[in-house]
Amino acid sequence: MAFFQDVGAAAADKLVGLGGASVMLTIIIYSLFSNLFSKSTAKQTDE
């Protein structure tokens, strides 16, 4: 049982690491898109 618990803990750590990286990527991509969107809407309102 201890072996499976160790493997499960290692897998959980890797999943958490991947999750953190994907969350960071999602935040970066979202901020980039929101910046592009706000710029495009600003151009439309200027016209």
Buried (B, 14 or more C-beta within 10 A) or exposed (E): EEEEEEEEEEEEEEEEEEEEEEEEEEEEEEEEEEEEEEEEEEEEEEE
